[in-house]
């Protein structure tokens, strides 16, 4: 993974985290499917970033 891709993934994670936070604060806009998607995607991104950092530390 390139550094640009890592930054892109981190930005996506931050946007998803904000969206989840907004849904938690305002139950009227809560969308369970979107919430579940965001939580799952954030977990995937976290794992990818951890792998990226692990690979950087091996060099």
mmJSON file of the N, C-alpha and C atoms, coordinates in Angstrom:
{"data_MODEL":{"atom_site":{
"group_PDB":["ATOM","ATOM","ATOM","ATOM","ATOM","ATOM","ATOM","ATOM","ATOM","ATOM","ATOM","ATOM","ATOM","ATOM","ATOM","ATOM","ATOM","ATOM","ATOM","ATOM","ATOM","ATOM","ATOM","ATOM","ATOM","ATOM","ATOM","ATOM","ATOM","ATOM","ATOM","ATOM","ATOM","ATOM","ATOM","ATOM","ATOM","ATOM","ATOM","ATOM","ATOM","ATOM","ATOM","ATOM","ATOM","ATOM","ATOM","ATOM","ATOM","ATOM","ATOM","ATOM","ATOM","ATOM","ATOM","ATOM","ATOM","ATOM","ATOM","ATOM","ATOM","ATOM","ATOM","ATOM","ATOM","ATOM","ATOM","ATOM","ATOM","ATOM","ATOM","ATOM","ATOM","ATOM","ATOM","ATOM","ATOM","ATOM","ATOM","ATOM","ATOM","ATOM","ATOM","ATOM","ATOM","ATOM","ATOM","ATOM","ATOM","ATOM","ATOM","ATOM","ATOM","ATOM","ATOM","ATOM","ATOM","ATOM","ATOM","ATOM","ATOM","ATOM","ATOM","ATOM","ATOM","ATOM","ATOM","ATOM","ATOM","ATOM","ATOM","ATOM","ATOM","ATOM","ATOM","ATOM","ATOM","ATOM","ATOM","ATOM","ATOM","ATOM","ATOM","ATOM","ATOM","ATOM","ATOM","ATOM","ATOM","ATOM","ATOM","ATOM","ATOM","ATOM","ATOM","ATOM","ATOM","ATOM","ATOM","ATOM","ATOM","ATOM","ATOM","ATOM","ATOM","ATOM","ATOM","ATOM","ATOM","ATOM","ATOM","ATOM","ATOM","ATOM","ATOM","ATOM","ATOM","ATOM","ATOM","ATOM","ATOM","ATOM","ATOM","ATOM","ATOM","ATOM","ATOM","ATOM","ATOM","ATOM","ATOM","ATOM","ATOM","ATOM","ATOM","ATOM","ATOM"],
"id":[1,2,3,4,5,6,7,8,9,10,11,12,13,14,15,16,17,18,19,20,21,22,23,24,25,26,27,28,29,30,31,32,33,34,35,36,37,38,39,40,41,42,43,44,45,46,47,48,49,50,51,52,53,54,55,56,57,58,59,60,61,62,63,64,65,66,67,68,69,70,71,72,73,74,75,76,77,78,79,80,81,82,83,84,85,86,87,88,89,90,91,92,93,94,95,96,97,98,99,100,101,102,103,104,105,106,107,108,109,110,111,112,113,114,115,116,117,118,119,120,121,122,123,124,125,126,127,128,129,130,131,132,133,134,135,136,137,138,139,140,141,142,143,144,145,146,147,148,149,150,151,152,153,154,155,156,157,158,159,160,161,162,163,164,165,166,167,168,169,170,171,172,173,174,175,176,177],
"type_symbol":["N","C","C","N","C","C","N","C","C","N","C","C","N","C","C","N","C","C","N","C","C","N","C","C","N","C","C","N","C","C","N","C","C","N","C","C","N","C","C","N","C","C","N","C","C","N","C","C","N","C","C","N","C","C","N","C","C","N","C","C","N","C","C","N","C","C","N","C","C","N","C","C","N","C","C","N","C","C","N","C","C","N","C","C","N","C","C","N","C","C","N","C","C","N","C","C","N","C","C","N","C","C","N","C","C","N","C","C","N","C","C","N","C","C","N","C","C","N","C","C","N","C","C","N","C","C","N","C","C","N","C","C","N","C","C","N","C","C","N","C","C","N","C","C","N","C","C","N","C","C","N","C","C","N","C","C","N","C","C","N","C","C","N","C","C","N","C","C","N","C","C","N","C","C","N","C","C"],
"label_atom_id":["N","CA","C","N","CA","C","N","CA","C","N","CA","C","N","CA","C","N","CA","C","N","CA","C","N","CA","C","N","CA","C","N","CA","C","N","CA","C","N","CA","C","N","CA","C","N","CA","C","N","CA","C","N","CA","C","N","CA","C","N","CA","C","N","CA","C","N","CA","C","N","CA","C","N","CA","C","N","CA","C","N","CA","C","N","CA","C","N","CA","C","N","CA","C","N","CA","C","N","CA","C","N","CA","C","N","CA","C","N","CA","C","N","CA","C","N","CA","C","N","CA","C","N","CA","C","N","CA","C","N","CA","C","N","CA","C","N","CA","C","N","CA","C","N","CA","C","N","CA","C","N","CA","C","N","CA","C","N","CA","C","N","CA","C","N","CA","C","N","CA","C","N","CA","C","N","CA","C","N","CA","C","N","CA","C","N","CA","C","N","CA","C","N","CA","C","N","CA","C","N","CA","C","N","CA","C"],
"label_alt_id":[null,null,null,null,null,null,null,null,null,null,null,null,null,null,null,null,null,null,null,null,null,null,null,null,null,null,null,null,null,null,null,null,null,null,null,null,null,null,null,null,null,null,null,null,null,null,null,null,null,null,null,null,null,null,null,null,null,null,null,null,null,null,null,null,null,null,null,null,null,null,null,null,null,null,null,null,null,null,null,null,null,null,null,null,null,null,null,null,null,null,null,null,null,null,null,null,null,null,null,null,null,null,null,null,null,null,null,null,null,null,null,null,null,null,null,null,null,null,null,null,null,null,null,null,null,null,null,null,null,null,null,null,null,null,null,null,null,null,null,null,null,null,null,null,null,null,null,null,null,null,null,null,null,null,null,null,null,null,null,null,null,null,null,null,null,null,null,null,null,null,null,null,null,null,null,null,null],
"label_comp_id":["UNK","UNK","UNK","UNK","UNK","UNK","UNK","UNK","UNK","UNK","UNK","UNK","UNK","UNK","UNK","UNK","UNK","UNK","UNK","UNK","UNK","UNK","UNK","UNK","UNK","UNK","UNK","UNK","UNK","UNK","UNK","UNK","UNK","UNK","UNK","UNK","UNK","UNK","UNK","UNK","UNK","UNK","UNK","UNK","UNK","UNK","UNK","UNK","UNK","UNK","UNK","UNK","UNK","UNK","UNK","UNK","UNK","UNK","UNK","UNK","UNK","UNK","UNK","UNK","UNK","UNK","UNK","UNK","UNK","UNK","UNK","UNK","UNK","UNK","UNK","UNK","UNK","UNK","UNK","UNK","UNK","UNK","UNK","UNK","UNK","UNK","UNK","UNK","UNK","UNK","UNK","UNK","UNK","UNK","UNK","UNK","UNK","UNK","UNK","UNK","UNK","UNK","UNK","UNK","UNK","UNK","UNK","UNK","UNK","UNK","UNK","UNK","UNK","UNK","UNK","UNK","UNK","UNK","UNK","UNK","UNK","UNK","UNK","UNK","UNK","UNK","UNK","UNK","UNK","UNK","UNK","UNK","UNK","UNK","UNK","UNK","UNK","UNK","UNK","UNK","UNK","UNK","UNK","UNK","UNK","UNK","UNK","UNK","UNK","UNK","UNK","UNK","UNK","UNK","UNK","UNK","UNK","UNK","UNK","UNK","UNK","UNK","UNK","UNK","UNK","UNK","UNK","UNK","UNK","UNK","UNK","UNK","UNK","UNK","UNK","UNK","UNK"],
"label_asym_id":["A","A","A","A","A","A","A","A","A","A","A","A","A","A","A","A","A","A","A","A","A","A","A","A","A","A","A","A","A","A","A","A","A","A","A","A","A","A","A","A","A","A","A","A","A","A","A","A","A","A","A","A","A","A","A","A","A","A","A","A","A","A","A","A","A","A","A","A","A","A","A","A","A","A","A","A","A","A","A","A","A","A","A","A","A","A","A","A","A","A","A","A","A","A","A","A","A","A","A","A","A","A","A","A","A","A","A","A","A","A","A","A","A","A","A","A","A","A","A","A","A","A","A","A","A","A","A","A","A","A","A","A","A","A","A","A","A","A","A","A","A","A","A","A","A","A","A","A","A","A","A","A","A","A","A","A","A","A","A","A","A","A","A","A","A","A","A","A","A","A","A","A","A","A","A","A","A"],
"label_entity_id":["1","1","1","1","1","1","1","1","1","1","1","1","1","1","1","1","1","1","1","1","1","1","1","1","1","1","1","1","1","1","1","1","1","1","1","1","1","1","1","1","1","1","1","1","1","1","1","1","1","1","1","1","1","1","1","1","1","1","1","1","1","1","1","1","1","1","1","1","1","1","1","1","1","1","1","1","1","1","1","1","1","1","1","1","1","1","1","1","1","1","1","1","1","1","1","1","1","1","1","1","1","1","1","1","1","1","1","1","1","1","1","1","1","1","1","1","1","1","1","1","1","1","1","1","1","1","1","1","1","1","1","1","1","1","1","1","1","1","1","1","1","1","1","1","1","1","1","1","1","1","1","1","1","1","1","1","1","1","1","1","1","1","1","1","1","1","1","1","1","1","1","1","1","1","1","1","1"],
"label_seq_id":[1,1,1,2,2,2,3,3,3,4,4,4,5,5,5,6,6,6,7,7,7,8,8,8,9,9,9,10,10,10,11,11,11,12,12,12,13,13,13,14,14,14,15,15,15,16,16,16,17,17,17,18,18,18,19,19,19,20,20,20,21,21,21,22,22,22,23,23,23,24,24,24,25,25,25,26,26,26,27,27,27,28,28,28,29,29,29,30,30,30,31,31,31,32,32,32,33,33,33,34,34,34,35,35,35,36,36,36,37,37,37,38,38,38,39,39,39,40,40,40,41,41,41,42,42,42,43,43,43,44,44,44,45,45,45,46,46,46,47,47,47,48,48,48,49,49,49,50,50,50,51,51,51,52,52,52,53,53,53,54,54,54,55,55,55,56,56,56,57,57,57,58,58,58,59,59,59],
"pdbx_PDB_ins_code":[null,null,null,null,null,null,null,null,null,null,null,null,null,null,null,null,null,null,null,null,null,null,null,null,null,null,null,null,null,null,null,null,null,null,null,null,null,null,null,null,null,null,null,null,null,null,null,null,null,null,null,null,null,null,null,null,null,null,null,null,null,null,null,null,null,null,null,null,null,null,null,null,null,null,null,null,null,null,null,null,null,null,null,null,null,null,null,null,null,null,null,null,null,null,null,null,null,null,null,null,null,null,null,null,null,null,null,null,null,null,null,null,null,null,null,null,null,null,null,null,null,null,null,null,null,null,null,null,null,null,null,null,null,null,null,null,null,null,null,null,null,null,null,null,null,null,null,null,null,null,null,null,null,null,null,null,null,null,null,null,null,null,null,null,null,null,null,null,null,null,null,null,null,null,null,null,null],
"Cartn_x":[0.853,0.0,0.893,0.497,1.273,0.874,1.715,1.427,0.15,-0.043,-1.257,-2.516,-2.452,-3.596,-3.871,-2.823,-2.987,-3.684,-3.273,-3.899,-5.357,-5.621,-6.989,-7.861,-7.33,-8.08,-8.318,-7.33,-7.492,-8.569,-8.572,-9.611,-10.998,-11.087,-12.363,-12.807,-11.861,-12.176,-12.711,-12.044,-12.474,-13.876,-14.16,-15.495,-16.556,-16.248,-17.195,-17.41,-16.337,-16.446,-17.332,-17.194,-18.042,-19.497,-19.71,-21.073,-21.718,-20.978,-21.486,-21.773,-20.875,-21.069,-22.317,-22.496,-23.68,-24.964,-24.924,-26.104,-26.378,-25.329,-25.507,-26.068,-25.717,-26.187,-27.596,-27.993,-29.288,-30.04,-30.76,-31.455,-32.458,-32.948,-33.921,-33.302,-32.018,-31.344,-30.625,-30.883,-30.208,-30.659,-29.698,-29.947,-29.15,-29.84,-29.159,-28.244,-28.71,-27.882,-26.613,-26.757,-25.601,-24.65,-25.221,-24.423,-23.599,-24.25,-23.55,-22.473,-22.786,-21.792,-20.581,-20.849,-19.768,-18.892,-19.507,-18.735,-17.87,-18.441,-17.681,-16.544,-16.829,-15.805,-14.685,-15.035,-14.019,-13.104,-13.669,-12.863,-11.908,-12.388,-11.544,-10.402,-10.726,-9.706,-8.677,-9.144,-8.228,-7.229,-7.724,-6.846,-5.842,-6.298,-5.401,-4.308,-4.679,-3.707,-2.722,-3.215,-2.307,-1.3,-1.746,-0.841,0.181,-0.289,0.589,1.68,1.281,2.257,3.209,2.682,3.53,4.583,4.193,5.119,6.153,5.742,6.683,7.751,7.362,8.297,9.287,8.975,9.87,11.055,10.86,11.92,13.113],
"Cartn_y":[-1.175,0.0,1.23,2.202,3.442,4.371,5.348,6.328,7.103,7.432,8.151,7.33,6.031,5.158,5.079,5.022,4.993,6.263,7.398,8.673,8.693,8.188,8.12,7.252,6.121,5.237,5.877,6.568,7.251,8.324,9.059,10.08,9.443,8.304,7.593,7.151,6.629,6.187,7.36,8.495,9.675,10.127,10.11,10.491,9.517,8.23,7.237,7.403,7.673,7.877,9.077,10.135,11.321,10.983,10.224,9.835,8.994,8.039,7.204,8.068,8.97,9.868,10.722,11.254,12.067,11.25,9.995,9.14,8.865,8.692,8.441,9.654,10.837,12.064,12.442,12.045,12.459,11.217,10.599,9.339,9.457,10.638,10.782,10.438,10.63,10.341,8.994,8.202,6.914,5.949,5.379,4.399,3.15,2.113,0.931,0.283,0.196,-0.409,0.4,1.7,2.573,2.503,2.469,2.378,1.095,-0.036,-1.321,-1.342,-0.792,-0.721,0.095,1.247,2.129,1.453,0.765,0.097,-1.027,-1.796,-2.881,-2.326,-1.283,-0.681,-0.078,0.554,1.128,0.039,-1.138,-2.255,-2.746,-2.853,-3.274,-2.279,-0.995,0.046,-0.012,-0.185,-0.264,-1.401,-2.552,-3.697,-3.407,-2.764,-2.436,-1.463,-0.475,0.515,-0.144,-1.034,-1.749,-2.578,-3.246,-4.016,-3.097,-1.95,-0.972,-0.52,-0.187,0.238,-0.893,-2.104,-3.251,-3.461,-3.294,-3.434,-2.311,-1.113,0.007,-0.24,-0.83,-1.065,-2.182,-3.035,-4.125,-3.629,-2.483,-1.97,-1.454],
"Cartn_z":[0.0,0.0,0.0,-0.781,-0.841,0.31,0.541,1.588,1.259,-0.023,-0.431,-0.143,-0.407,-0.15,1.348,2.163,3.611,4.097,3.583,3.966,3.521,2.332,1.825,2.733,3.157,4.053,5.414,5.925,7.214,7.108,6.015,5.81,5.713,5.007,4.926,6.322,7.122,8.476,9.306,9.199,9.959,9.548,8.254,7.781,8.276,8.255,8.765,10.264,10.999,12.444,12.749,11.972,12.166,11.868,10.804,10.448,11.554,12.094,13.184,14.409,14.71,15.848,15.663,14.473,14.188,14.357,13.903,14.067,15.537,16.329,17.763,18.478,18.014,18.668,18.246,17.052,16.519,16.058,16.957,16.664,15.513,15.221,14.143,12.792,12.631,11.374,11.406,12.418,12.576,11.476,10.78,9.725,10.085,10.531,11.043,9.996,8.758,7.705,7.472,7.408,7.184,8.38,9.577,10.791,10.797,10.501,10.474,9.394,8.216,7.147,7.603,8.192,8.635,9.675,10.624,11.666,11.078,10.16,9.527,8.671,7.908,7.043,7.886,9.0,9.874,10.413,10.721,11.216,10.125,8.892,7.767,7.567,7.586,7.395,8.517,9.746,10.892,10.698,10.263,10.032,8.917,7.841,6.73,7.165,7.952,8.432,9.399,10.258,11.167,10.38,9.315,8.462,7.798,7.325,6.684,7.655,8.882,9.888,10.245,10.327,10.615,9.536,8.286,7.176,7.156,7.566,7.608,8.681,9.789,10.888,10.576,9.61,9.227,8.395,7.762,6.869,7.621],
"occupancy":[1.0,1.0,1.0,1.0,1.0,1.0,1.0,1.0,1.0,1.0,1.0,1.0,1.0,1.0,1.0,1.0,1.0,1.0,1.0,1.0,1.0,1.0,1.0,1.0,1.0,1.0,1.0,1.0,1.0,1.0,1.0,1.0,1.0,1.0,1.0,1.0,1.0,1.0,1.0,1.0,1.0,1.0,1.0,1.0,1.0,1.0,1.0,1.0,1.0,1.0,1.0,1.0,1.0,1.0,1.0,1.0,1.0,1.0,1.0,1.0,1.0,1.0,1.0,1.0,1.0,1.0,1.0,1.0,1.0,1.0,1.0,1.0,1.0,1.0,1.0,1.0,1.0,1.0,1.0,1.0,1.0,1.0,1.0,1.0,1.0,1.0,1.0,1.0,1.0,1.0,1.0,1.0,1.0,1.0,1.0,1.0,1.0,1.0,1.0,1.0,1.0,1.0,1.0,1.0,1.0,1.0,1.0,1.0,1.0,1.0,1.0,1.0,1.0,1.0,1.0,1.0,1.0,1.0,1.0,1.0,1.0,1.0,1.0,1.0,1.0,1.0,1.0,1.0,1.0,1.0,1.0,1.0,1.0,1.0,1.0,1.0,1.0,1.0,1.0,1.0,1.0,1.0,1.0,1.0,1.0,1.0,1.0,1.0,1.0,1.0,1.0,1.0,1.0,1.0,1.0,1.0,1.0,1.0,1.0,1.0,1.0,1.0,1.0,1.0,1.0,1.0,1.0,1.0,1.0,1.0,1.0,1.0,1.0,1.0,1.0,1.0,1.0],
"B_iso_or_equiv":[0.0,0.0,0.0,0.0,0.0,0.0,0.0,0.0,0.0,0.0,0.0,0.0,0.0,0.0,0.0,0.0,0.0,0.0,0.0,0.0,0.0,0.0,0.0,0.0,0.0,0.0,0.0,0.0,0.0,0.0,0.0,0.0,0.0,0.0,0.0,0.0,0.0,0.0,0.0,0.0,0.0,0.0,0.0,0.0,0.0,0.0,0.0,0.0,0.0,0.0,0.0,0.0,0.0,0.0,0.0,0.0,0.0,0.0,0.0,0.0,0.0,0.0,0.0,0.0,0.0,0.0,0.0,0.0,0.0,0.0,0.0,0.0,0.0,0.0,0.0,0.0,0.0,0.0,0.0,0.0,0.0,0.0,0.0,0.0,0.0,0.0,0.0,0.0,0.0,0.0,0.0,0.0,0.0,0.0,0.0,0.0,0.0,0.0,0.0,0.0,0.0,0.0,0.0,0.0,0.0,0.0,0.0,0.0,0.0,0.0,0.0,0.0,0.0,0.0,0.0,0.0,0.0,0.0,0.0,0.0,0.0,0.0,0.0,0.0,0.0,0.0,0.0,0.0,0.0,0.0,0.0,0.0,0.0,0.0,0.0,0.0,0.0,0.0,0.0,0.0,0.0,0.0,0.0,0.0,0.0,0.0,0.0,0.0,0.0,0.0,0.0,0.0,0.0,0.0,0.0,0.0,0.0,0.0,0.0,0.0,0.0,0.0,0.0,0.0,0.0,0.0,0.0,0.0,0.0,0.0,0.0,0.0,0.0,0.0,0.0,0.0,0.0],
"pdbx_formal_charge":[null,null,null,null,null,null,null,null,null,null,null,null,null,null,null,null,null,null,null,null,null,null,null,null,null,null,null,null,null,null,null,null,null,null,null,null,null,null,null,null,null,null,null,null,null,null,null,null,null,null,null,null,null,null,null,null,null,null,null,null,null,null,null,null,null,null,null,null,null,null,null,null,null,null,null,null,null,null,null,null,null,null,null,null,null,null,null,null,null,null,null,null,null,null,null,null,null,null,null,null,null,null,null,null,null,null,null,null,null,null,null,null,null,null,null,null,null,null,null,null,null,null,null,null,null,null,null,null,null,null,null,null,null,null,null,null,null,null,null,null,null,null,null,null,null,null,null,null,null,null,null,null,null,null,null,null,null,null,null,null,null,null,null,null,null,null,null,null,null,null,null,null,null,null,null,null,null],
"auth_seq_id":[1,1,1,2,2,2,3,3,3,4,4,4,5,5,5,6,6,6,7,7,7,8,8,8,9,9,9,10,10,10,11,11,11,12,12,12,13,13,13,14,14,14,15,15,15,16,16,16,17,17,17,18,18,18,19,19,19,20,20,20,21,21,21,22,22,22,23,23,23,24,24,24,25,25,25,26,26,26,27,27,27,28,28,28,29,29,29,30,30,30,31,31,31,32,32,32,33,33,33,34,34,34,35,35,35,36,36,36,37,37,37,38,38,38,39,39,39,40,40,40,41,41,41,42,42,42,43,43,43,44,44,44,45,45,45,46,46,46,47,47,47,48,48,48,49,49,49,50,50,50,51,51,51,52,52,52,53,53,53,54,54,54,55,55,55,56,56,56,57,57,57,58,58,58,59,59,59],
"auth_comp_id":["UNK","UNK","UNK","UNK","UNK","UNK","UNK","UNK","UNK","UNK","UNK","UNK","UNK","UNK","UNK","UNK","UNK","UNK","UNK","UNK","UNK","UNK","UNK","UNK","UNK","UNK","UNK","UNK","UNK","UNK","UNK","UNK","UNK","UNK","UNK","UNK","UNK","UNK","UNK","UNK","UNK","UNK","UNK","UNK","UNK","UNK","UNK","UNK","UNK","UNK","UNK","UNK","UNK","UNK","UNK","UNK","UNK","UNK","UNK","UNK","UNK","UNK","UNK","UNK","UNK","UNK","UNK","UNK","UNK","UNK","UNK","UNK","UNK","UNK","UNK","UNK","UNK","UNK","UNK","UNK","UNK","UNK","UNK","UNK","UNK","UNK","UNK","UNK","UNK","UNK","UNK","UNK","UNK","UNK","UNK","UNK","UNK","UNK","UNK","UNK","UNK","UNK","UNK","UNK","UNK","UNK","UNK","UNK","UNK","UNK","UNK","UNK","UNK","UNK","UNK","UNK","UNK","UNK","UNK","UNK","UNK","UNK","UNK","UNK","UNK","UNK","UNK","UNK","UNK","UNK","UNK","UNK","UNK","UNK","UNK","UNK","UNK","UNK","UNK","UNK","UNK","UNK","UNK","UNK","UNK","UNK","UNK","UNK","UNK","UNK","UNK","UNK","UNK","UNK","UNK","UNK","UNK","UNK","UNK","UNK","UNK","UNK","UNK","UNK","UNK","UNK","UNK","UNK","UNK","UNK","UNK","UNK","UNK","UNK","UNK","UNK","UNK"],
"auth_asym_id":["A","A","A","A","A","A","A","A","A","A","A","A","A","A","A","A","A","A","A","A","A","A","A","A","A","A","A","A","A","A","A","A","A","A","A","A","A","A","A","A","A","A","A","A","A","A","A","A","A","A","A","A","A","A","A","A","A","A","A","A","A","A","A","A","A","A","A","A","A","A","A","A","A","A","A","A","A","A","A","A","A","A","A","A","A","A","A","A","A","A","A","A","A","A","A","A","A","A","A","A","A","A","A","A","A","A","A","A","A","A","A","A","A","A","A","A","A","A","A","A","A","A","A","A","A","A","A","A","A","A","A","A","A","A","A","A","A","A","A","A","A","A","A","A","A","A","A","A","A","A","A","A","A","A","A","A","A","A","A","A","A","A","A","A","A","A","A","A","A","A","A","A","A","A","A","A","A"],
"auth_atom_id":["N","CA","C","N","CA","C","N","CA","C","N","CA","C","N","CA","C","N","CA","C","N","CA","C","N","CA","C","N","CA","C","N","CA","C","N","CA","C","N","CA","C","N","CA","C","N","CA","C","N","CA","C","N","CA","C","N","CA","C","N","CA","C","N","CA","C","N","CA","C","N","CA","C","N","CA","C","N","CA","C","N","CA","C","N","CA","C","N","CA","C","N","CA","C","N","CA","C","N","CA","C","N","CA","C","N","CA","C","N","CA","C","N","CA","C","N","CA","C","N","CA","C","N","CA","C","N","CA","C","N","CA","C","N","CA","C","N","CA","C","N","CA","C","N","CA","C","N","CA","C","N","CA","C","N","CA","C","N","CA","C","N","CA","C","N","CA","C","N","CA","C","N","CA","C","N","CA","C","N","CA","C","N","CA","C","N","CA","C","N","CA","C","N","CA","C","N","CA","C","N","CA","C","N","CA","C"],
"pdbx_PDB_model_num":[1,1,1,1,1,1,1,1,1,1,1,1,1,1,1,1,1,1,1,1,1,1,1,1,1,1,1,1,1,1,1,1,1,1,1,1,1,1,1,1,1,1,1,1,1,1,1,1,1,1,1,1,1,1,1,1,1,1,1,1,1,1,1,1,1,1,1,1,1,1,1,1,1,1,1,1,1,1,1,1,1,1,1,1,1,1,1,1,1,1,1,1,1,1,1,1,1,1,1,1,1,1,1,1,1,1,1,1,1,1,1,1,1,1,1,1,1,1,1,1,1,1,1,1,1,1,1,1,1,1,1,1,1,1,1,1,1,1,1,1,1,1,1,1,1,1,1,1,1,1,1,1,1,1,1,1,1,1,1,1,1,1,1,1,1,1,1,1,1,1,1,1,1,1,1,1,1]
}}}
